[in-house]
Amino acid sequence: MTLDRTVALVKEWEDEVRAGKAYRKKHANPSKWQDYKEYYRGNWKGKDEIPVNKTFSFGRTMIPRTYFRAPSVSVTATRPSLIWHARIVESIANYLIRELNIKRTIKRAVLDAFYAGVGPVKLGFDSEFGFSSKQAVLTGGETVTQTSDKHERELIEYRSNIKPGMPWATAVTPLDVITPWGYRDPEQFPWVCHEYLRPLRDVKTDTKYDKSTREKVNGGWVRDADDPRAGEAMLTSDYRPSPLCLIREIRDKKYGR
């Protein structure tokens, strides 16, 4: 892809993401999501007295009534000859549910849905920040992109439930998910975008990205002015001594990329 085409493609996606955020702001009122989250935590703006935190009470009551206390699956054979196949599949599925800590993921997604109306869960394989079969080093599809290219024992991915060669599922903050303008049904989305931050030093040593490109990446991003989280310490401060890099991961159903 030529440089001009790359620049045009980036501009096109920036416009799409900006339109998706504008549509969400108009119809979903995301500024309230952060307020509800603060209420749940007991942070009441402009309140001199200590109120009864019913938001927390309702949330803590709803979560155990919604998720499965001990999630598991039962597989039924479609033919008598497949009974043992079904038992093997059931055993593997229940092992993955425990190994990947699906219960915690469900609980977090339910809490997100409580104050935002949606509880996105992201699915992936092998690596949190993308997987390419070309980088697999073992027959099971495992890669070693979870470590830095500078130091073999330096990790650049930190989630304990994401392991090489294994599927994974994790709850995603609703404000970090952007969908196309004008769509409301996930079945219809031509694309979906997950926006997140990574330490700049990790991005520069991640072999999943093109080496010549990542060496040119610079930190310095701040949140949009209309983002409900605007004003948080993001770059160089007492709380965040190292710069961060904004990454937008887009799953484009239209072109299969």
Buried (B, 14 or more C-beta within 10 A) or exposed (E): EEEEEEEEEEEEBEEBBEBBBEBBBEEBEBEEBBBBBBBBEEEBEEEEEEEEBEBEEEBEEBBEEBBEEEEEEEBEBEEEEBEEEBEEBBEEEBEBBEEBBBBEBBBBBBBBBBBBBBBBBBEBBBBBBBBEEEBBEEEEBBBBBBBBBEEEEEEBBEEEBBBBBBEBBBBBBBBBBBBBBEBEEEEEBEBBBBBBBBBBBBBBBBBBBEEEEBEEEEBEBEBEEEBBBEEEEBBEEEEBEEBBBBBBBBEEEEEEE
